[in-house]
C-alpha cells in the first residue's frame, strides 16, 4: 500500500498527458486513453483520501483539508501529498 499511491499518481499523469497529445493530434484511441486517465486519477484520489483518513499522526481538521483538496484540486493536492505530505501523514 505504501507505494500504490505513487504508482497510481504517475500512471494517471502519464496516461492523461499521452491521451491529451493523442486528442490534439486526432489519433484513434485518444478517448479511451483519456477515460483510463480519469479512472486512474480516481484511483489515486481514493487511495490518498484513505491514507489521510486512516492516519493517526494528523488531526481531524487536517484530514478534512486533505480530503477537500483531493476532491476539488486533485492534481495539485496529489502532487503536494506525494512530494511533502506523505512523510507527515503515513
N, C-alpha and C positions, 0 to 999 in steps of 0.2 A: 504494500500500500504506500510505502514511503516514496517510491519512485514513480508511481502511477500518475500522479498529478503532473509531473514534469513531462512524461511521455505524452499524455493526453493534450497538454498545452502545446507542445512543439508539433505534434501531429496536426492539431487543429490549425495552427498558424501556417504550416507548410501547405496543407491541402487547400485552405482558403485562398492563399496567395496564388497557388497554381490554378485553382478554379477561376479566380478573377482574371488572370492573364489569359486563360483559355476563353473566357467570356468576351474579353476585349477583342481577341483575335477571331471570334466567331467559330471556334473549334467545336466539333461534335463532342458531347460528353461533358461540357462545361457545367451544365445544370446538375448533373449527378455529382460532380466534384464539389460544387457549392453546397449541395444537400449533405454530403458526407462531412464537409467542413462545419456546417451548422450543427450536425449531430455530435461531432467531436467537441465542439465548443460547449454544447450542453453537458457533455460528459465531464469536462474539466471543471465546469461551474458546479455541478453536483458534487464532485469529489472535493473541491475546495470548500464548499459550504459544509459538507460532512466533517472534514478535518477541523475546521474552525469551531463548529458547534460541539464537537466531542472533546475539545481541548480543555484541560484543567488549568492551563497556565494563564489564560486571559479571562478578564471579567465579562459580564453579560453585555455591557454597553459596547465593548469592542467586538463581541460576537455579532451584535446587531449591525454595527458599522460594516464589518466584513461581508455579512450576508447581503446587505443592501448594495454594497459595491459590486459584489459578484453578479447580482441580478441586473443592475442598471448599467454599469460600465465594466462589463465582464473582461474585456481585453486588458484594460489598464489595471484593474484590480488583480487579475490573474498574473500579469507581468510583475507588479509590485509584490504580490504574495510569493511568487517564485523567487525573485531576487532577494527580498529582505524579510518578508513576513514569516516564512516557514521556520526560520531559525528561532523565532519567538513563540510561535504557535504550537508547533509539533514537539 
